[in-house]
Each structure stands twice: as structure tokens, then as C-alpha cells.
Amino acid sequence: MSGEDPGAAGQLVPSPPQWRDVEGTALPLLCRVEQIAVDPAGGAMSFRLHQQGQLVGWDTMWLHVCFDHHQVPILLRPHLVRVLDSSWGSR
């Protein structure tokens, strides 16, 4: 998985240019996101609608999001989330 190193001195690691949320906001590593749509083919299940989590990585097709109170990253397409807070490590 790429995008896992938070960078020197805790700075945000910018996402690849193609990774933008539903509103066109860049998705930096470790930002807080909310699932805003349902699309099982894109990894967005209805029971996670409006749940929040943290972007912990990405690969060539998927974002890796750890939702609050869950330890296992979920794979989601970027257009199914909205950035809530792009401060590194914020809660």
C-alpha cells in the first residue's frame, strides 16, 4: 500500500493527483473523512453511511479508510467520501 508514511515531522503526505473527494478536495494521508454515499461496488455499504474514519493509505484504485471503532481498513472509491479535517492525526 502506498501513501503510508506520514512524512517528516508529522506533515501530511499529499495524495496522488487523482485522489479527490466528492467535492474535489485533495485527500491527504491521515485526514478525517465521512462516507457520504452508498455504492457496494465501490466499497460503500449502507450501514457505514455517514460514518467517519481516517484515511490510512491508498493504492492505484482504492482509498484505505479505518472507520471509528474498527481496526480493519475498508477499501473505498474516493468519490464516496468527503474530507472532514485534513489536520494530521486530528480526531
DAZIHU-V358757 format. One record per pair of residues at least 12 apart in sequence whose C-alpha atoms are under 7 Angstrom apart, sorted by the first residue. I is the first residue (numbers start at 1). J is the second residue. If there is no record, write none. Layout:
# DAZIHU-V358757
i=<I I>
j=<J J>
This chain:
# DAZIHU-V358757
i=<1 1 1 2 2 2 3 3 3 4 4 6 10 11 12 12 12 13 13 14 14 15 15 15 19 20 21 21 21 21 21 22 22 22 22 23 25 27 28 29 29 29 30 30 30 30 30 31 31 31 31 31 31 31 32 32 32 32 32 32 32 33 33 33 33 33 33 33 33 34 34 34 34 34 34 34 34 35 35 35 35 35 35 35 35 36 36 36 36 36 37 37 42 42 43 43 43 44 44 51 52 52 53 53 53 53 54 54 62 62 62 63 63 63 63 64>
j=<57 58 59 57 58 59 29 57 58 56 57 29 88 88 28 29 88 28 29 28 29 27 28 29 78 78 78 79 81 82 83 79 80 81 82 82 83 83 86 55 56 57 54 55 56 88 89 54 55 83 85 86 87 88 53 54 55 83 84 85 86 52 53 54 55 81 82 83 84 50 51 52 53 81 82 83 84 48 49 50 51 52 80 81 82 49 50 80 81 82 49 80 76 77 75 76 77 76 80 67 67 68 65 66 67 68 66 67 75 76 77 75 76 77 78 76>
